Amino acid sequence: MLNRRTARTLAAAGVALLVAAGRSARYEIAERSMEPTLRPGDWVIALRSTRRVRRGDVVIVEHPARPGFEMVKRVAALSGDRAPGAGVVIPPGGVWLLGDNPAAGSVDSVVLGSFPLDAVRARVVARYHPFPPRRVR
């Protein structure tokens, strides 16, 4: 059994290896829009998108009107699906993204409409801080 200090060291080393490999990045969560899944101050590791985005994935996406500004949202619908609560059909090459906490005033597809799939930068796979690390679903 690992003690808490050793486990933290191993988790940090794992994150460092993923980031160094260039296929991933780390992000600090700054807003409440993804609570309770992710909270302000959480640190996550995200893999640059190398596979198809699936419904339910938590992703890092670039804001369509603010180049360089990235947000974390959940994929709620894909191209050809009906958007939950909105009833519109998602266009080809589009994705419908929502925050997990609508009470926090999430700026998501309800406000901005569907996002182009190429706006998705990465898929969040784990929260590594605060300890203990856990998968993000």
C-alpha positions in Angstrom: 0.0 0.0 0.0 1.3 3.5 -0.9 1.4 6.2 1.6 -0.3 9.5 0.7 3.0 11.3 -0.1 4.3 8.5 -2.4 0.9 8.4 -4.2 1.0 12.2 -4.8 4.5 12.0 -6.1 3.6 9.2 -8.5 0.5 11.1 -9.7 2.5 14.2 -10.3 5.1 12.2 -12.2 2.4 10.6 -14.4 1.0 14.0 -15.2 4.5 15.3 -16.1 5.1 12.4 -18.4 1.8 12.9 -20.2 2.4 16.6 -20.7 6.0 16.0 -21.8 4.9 13.5 -24.4 3.1 16.4 -26.2 -0.2 14.6 -26.5 -1.8 16.2 -23.5 -2.0 19.4 -21.6 -3.0 20.4 -18.1 -5.7 23.0 -17.3 -6.9 24.7 -14.2 -10.7 25.0 -13.8 -11.6 28.6 -13.1 -15.5 28.6 -13.3 -18.4 26.8 -11.7 -20.1 25.8 -14.9 -19.0 22.1 -14.6 -19.8 21.6 -10.9 -20.1 19.0 -9.4 -17.9 17.2 -11.9 -15.1 19.9 -11.8 -14.8 22.7 -9.4 -12.8 26.0 -9.4 -9.2 25.2 -8.4 -9.3 21.7 -9.8 -6.4 20.7 -12.2 -7.2 18.3 -15.0 -5.2 16.5 -17.7 -6.6 16.6 -21.2 -5.5 14.5 -24.2 -5.4 16.4 -27.5 -8.2 14.9 -29.5 -6.9 11.9 -31.4 -10.2 10.1 -31.7 -13.8 10.8 -32.4 -15.6 12.9 -29.8 -18.4 11.0 -28.1 -21.6 12.1 -26.3 -20.8 12.5 -22.6 -17.1 13.4 -23.1 -15.8 16.4 -21.2 -13.8 18.5 -23.6 -11.8 21.7 -23.8 -13.2 23.9 -26.5 -12.2 27.3 -27.9 -14.9 30.0 -27.5 -16.2 30.8 -31.0 -16.1 34.6 -30.5 -12.9 34.8 -28.4 -10.0 33.2 -30.2 -7.6 31.7 -27.7 -10.1 31.6 -24.8 -10.8 28.0 -23.9 -13.7 26.5 -21.9 -14.5 23.1 -20.5 -17.9 21.6 -21.4 -19.7 18.3 -21.8 -20.7 16.9 -25.2 -24.5 16.7 -25.1 -25.2 16.0 -28.8 -23.4 15.3 -32.1 -24.0 16.0 -35.7 -27.5 14.9 -36.8 -28.8 14.7 -33.2 -31.5 16.9 -31.7 -30.1 19.4 -29.2 -31.4 18.6 -25.7 -33.9 21.2 -24.6 -33.5 23.2 -27.8 -35.0 20.8 -30.4 -32.7 22.0 -33.2 -30.8 19.5 -35.3 -27.0 19.7 -34.9 -25.5 20.5 -38.4 -22.9 18.3 -40.0 -19.5 18.9 -38.4 -21.1 20.4 -35.3 -21.4 19.5 -31.6 -23.7 20.7 -28.8 -21.9 21.5 -25.6 -23.3 22.1 -22.2 -22.0 22.9 -18.7 -23.0 20.5 -15.9 -24.2 23.4 -13.7 -26.8 25.5 -15.6 -27.5 27.5 -12.4 -23.9 28.9 -12.7 -24.8 30.8 -15.9 -22.8 28.5 -18.2 -21.8 30.0 -21.6 -22.5 27.0 -23.7 -24.5 25.9 -26.7 -27.7 27.2 -25.1 -26.2 30.7 -25.6 -23.8 30.2 -28.5 -25.5 27.4 -30.6 -23.6 24.5 -31.9 -19.8 24.5 -32.0 -17.8 23.4 -34.9 -16.1 20.1 -34.2 -12.7 21.6 -34.9 -13.2 24.0 -32.0 -12.7 21.0 -29.7 -9.1 21.1 -28.5 -8.8 18.1 -26.1 -10.7 15.5 -24.1 -10.5 15.7 -20.3 -9.5 12.4 -18.9 -8.6 13.0 -15.2 -8.6 15.4 -12.4 -5.2 15.2 -10.6 -5.5 18.0 -8.1 -6.7 18.1 -5.3 -5.6 14.7 -4.2 -6.6 11.9 -4.8 -6.6 11.8 -8.6 -9.8 10.5 -10.4 -11.2 9.9 -13.9 -13.5 12.5 -15.3 -16.8 11.2 -16.8 
